[in-house]
Amino acid sequence: MTTRSIDFDVVGHGRHGRPRGSATLRVLRTLIRWDARYRERARLAALDHAALHDMGIAPEDAAAEAARPVWRG
């Protein structure tokens, strides 16, 4: 598994005192969070009934969670 890391603290300030690129960073953070949810839900969907049972997760609950859009936390 690959680990990605981004340093969000390295941002200068624009002429109005607001962090430069703050909107871009917010979008990037959101996309990274959505990607993590997508991957997590894909792994959940790939689990078999025995693995879900071992974790105490009903297959119906796992399927419902895996089907949720990434923008819905």
N, C-alpha and C positions, 0 to 999 in steps of 0.2 A: 504494500500500500504506500502511496506517495503522500507525503505531508507537504502542504503548501503554507507558506508564511509570508505575510505582507506587513511591512512596518507602516502603520497609518499615522504615526506621530511625526514623520518627516514631511511637514507641510509648512511652507512659508505663509506670510500674510500679505494680502492684497492691499491696495491703497485705501480701502474702506474699513480696514481692521478685521475683516472676516478672513478665515483661513482660505487660502487659494485652493481651488479644486475641491472644496468641501462637498459640493453636489456630486461631483464625479466619484469621490470616495464613498459617499452614501450609496450611490448606485452600485459601486463595486462590492461593498459590504453586503448589500442585499443579494446580489447575484451569487456571491460566495455562500451565503446562508441558504439560498434556494438550491444551489448545487449540492450542498451537504444534505439537505432534506431529501432531494431526489435520490441520491446514492443510498441513504439510510432506508428509504422506503423501498427501493429496489432490492436491497439485501433482505428486508423483512418479507417481501413478496416471494423471495426465492427459498425461504425456509420451508421445510416439510412439516407435516402435522406433528410428528414426534418431537421435533425441536421446539415448536410452538408450545406443545403440551409441557415440555420440560421447563419452559419459562413461565408457564401459567397464562398463556395468551390464547384466547379462542381464535380458531382460524377465521371466523367471520370478522372479528375485530381487527385482525392483521390485514385482511383483505380490504376492509374499509379504510384503515389508515394508509395502506399502500396506494389506494385509489385517490386520496386527497391531493388537490393541487398543491404545488410547492409554496405558493404564496399564502396558503392557509396554514399557519403555524401548527 
